[in-house]
Amino acid sequence: MEEAVKCRYCHEFLDESKRPVLPVTEGDPLPLYLRSSFIVVTFLFLPPLALPLIWLHPKLHIGWKVGLSLVIGVFCWMSYAAYQGLMLQLDETMKMLDGGF
């Protein structure tokens, strides 16, 4: 007499080793502009342009999208503040050089 492979009531496999192996099929791959590596490179070179890519990414949870948006916003603000400080310092240096000659 053969042993039961599946439960006749709930249709679950009783022995996991008897479960048929289904081929792993991956869905359609993400377009290039939604791949994580592309988003990271975009963030490194043009951080504000990474925001729409993050929000369009279908696999990211909303919490990650909000968190990454905040990180990008803070990074952009800090970059702007550093740029402003650099320009002020450059302006002062140019005034000192012009006054010395």
C-alpha positions in Angstrom: 0.0 0.0 0.0 1.3 3.5 -0.9 1.7 6.3 1.5 -0.3 9.5 1.0 1.6 12.3 -0.5 -1.0 15.0 0.0 -3.7 15.5 2.6 -7.0 14.7 1.0 -8.7 17.4 3.0 -6.5 20.5 2.7 -4.3 19.3 -0.2 -1.0 20.2 1.5 2.0 18.0 0.9 2.6 15.6 3.9 6.2 15.0 3.0 8.1 18.1 1.7 10.6 15.9 -0.2 7.7 14.7 -2.4 6.7 18.3 -3.4 7.4 18.8 -7.1 10.1 21.3 -7.9 8.7 24.2 -9.8 11.0 26.0 -12.2 12.1 29.4 -10.9 10.9 32.0 -13.4 11.8 35.5 -12.8 9.3 38.2 -13.9 10.2 40.8 -16.4 13.5 42.4 -15.3 13.3 46.0 -14.3 14.2 48.6 -16.9 17.8 50.0 -16.6 16.6 53.3 -15.0 14.9 51.4 -12.1 17.8 49.1 -11.2 19.4 49.8 -7.9 22.9 50.3 -9.4 21.6 53.0 -11.8 19.8 54.8 -8.9 23.0 54.7 -6.8 25.1 56.1 -9.7 22.5 58.8 -10.3 22.5 59.7 -6.6 26.3 60.1 -6.7 26.4 62.4 -9.7 23.0 64.2 -9.7 21.2 63.5 -6.3 17.9 65.3 -7.1 17.4 63.2 -10.2 17.4 60.0 -8.0 14.2 61.0 -6.3 11.8 60.2 -9.2 13.7 56.9 -9.8 13.1 55.9 -6.2 9.4 56.8 -6.3 8.9 54.9 -9.5 10.7 51.7 -8.3 7.9 49.1 -7.9 9.7 46.9 -5.4 10.6 49.5 -2.7 8.4 49.8 0.3 6.8 53.2 1.0 8.9 53.5 4.2 12.1 53.1 2.2 11.0 55.6 -0.4 10.2 58.2 2.3 13.5 57.5 4.1 15.6 57.7 1.0 13.8 60.9 0.0 14.7 62.5 3.3 18.3 61.4 3.0 18.5 62.8 -0.5 16.9 66.1 0.6 19.3 66.5 3.5 22.3 65.7 1.3 21.2 68.2 -1.3 20.7 70.9 1.4 24.1 70.2 2.9 25.7 70.3 -0.5 24.0 73.7 -1.2 25.2 75.1 2.1 28.7 73.9 1.5 28.7 75.4 -2.0 27.4 78.8 -0.6 30.2 78.8 2.0 32.8 78.0 -0.6 31.6 80.9 -2.8 31.7 83.3 0.2 35.2 82.2 1.0 36.3 82.5 -2.6 34.8 86.0 -2.8 36.6 87.1 0.3 39.9 85.6 -1.0 39.5 87.5 -4.3 38.8 90.8 -2.5 42.0 90.2 -0.4 44.0 89.5 -3.5 42.6 92.6 -5.3 43.4 94.8 -2.4 47.0 93.6 -2.1 48.0 94.6 -5.7 
